[in-house]
Amino acid sequence: MNIEMAPLDEDHVRAKITWSEQDVGGGKLVVEVTVKNMKTRPKTDDQLRSDARALAVRFARAFADTIEN
């Protein structure tokens, strides 16, 4: 998993998360999420990456649930 962070506005960053499949298929999934990062209480890079991963995992689970149903 690779995460690229870019400022969006003074209270948010955009995280571009890229998953690359490790098996034979070698597929790739790219998800972009917006992460809150208040100017008055900025988060560390590690905190932002953790928030981005958590949002991406929620998205992936919801997406997988729709495919299964």
C-alpha positions as CSV (number, residue, x, y, z in Angstrom):
1,M,0.0,0.0,0.0
2,N,1.3,3.4,-0.9
3,I,-0.2,6.7,0.4
4,E,0.5,10.1,-1.2
5,M,-0.7,13.1,0.7
6,A,-1.4,16.6,-0.8
7,P,-2.9,19.7,0.8
8,L,-6.5,20.3,-0.2
9,D,-7.4,23.4,1.9
10,E,-6.5,24.8,5.3
11,D,-8.4,22.1,7.2
12,H,-8.1,19.0,4.9
13,V,-5.6,16.9,3.0
14,R,-6.2,14.6,0.1
15,A,-4.8,11.1,0.5
16,K,-4.3,9.0,-2.6
17,I,-4.0,5.4,-1.6
18,T,-2.8,2.8,-4.0
19,W,-3.1,-1.0,-3.4
20,S,-1.1,-3.3,-5.6
21,E,-2.1,-7.0,-5.6
22,Q,0.8,-9.3,-4.7
23,D,-0.5,-12.4,-6.4
24,V,-0.7,-13.6,-10.0
25,G,-3.3,-11.0,-11.1
26,G,-1.2,-8.0,-10.2
27,G,-4.2,-5.7,-10.1
28,K,-4.2,-2.2,-8.7
29,L,-6.8,-0.2,-6.8
30,V,-6.5,3.6,-6.3
31,V,-8.7,5.4,-3.7
32,E,-8.7,9.1,-2.9
33,V,-10.1,10.2,0.4
34,T,-10.2,13.6,2.1
35,V,-8.8,13.6,5.7
36,K,-9.6,16.4,8.2
37,N,-6.5,18.2,9.4
38,M,-7.6,21.3,11.3
39,K,-5.2,24.2,11.0
40,T,-5.6,25.0,14.7
41,R,-4.8,21.4,15.7
42,P,-2.7,19.9,13.0
43,K,-2.1,16.1,13.0
44,T,1.3,14.4,12.5
45,D,2.0,12.7,9.2
46,D,1.6,9.3,10.9
47,Q,-1.8,10.3,12.3
48,L,-2.9,11.5,8.8
49,R,-1.8,8.3,7.2
50,S,-3.6,6.2,9.9
51,D,-6.8,8.2,9.3
52,A,-6.4,7.7,5.5
53,R,-5.9,4.0,5.9
54,A,-8.9,3.6,8.1
55,L,-11.1,5.5,5.7
56,A,-9.8,3.5,2.7
57,V,-10.4,0.2,4.6
58,R,-14.0,1.2,5.4
59,F,-14.6,2.1,1.7
60,A,-13.1,-1.3,0.6
61,R,-15.2,-3.3,3.0
62,A,-18.4,-1.4,1.9
63,F,-17.4,-2.0,-1.8
64,A,-16.8,-5.7,-1.2
65,D,-20.1,-6.1,0.6
66,T,-21.9,-4.6,-2.5
67,I,-20.2,-7.0,-4.8
68,E,-21.1,-10.0,-2.6
69,N,-24.7,-9.0,-2.4
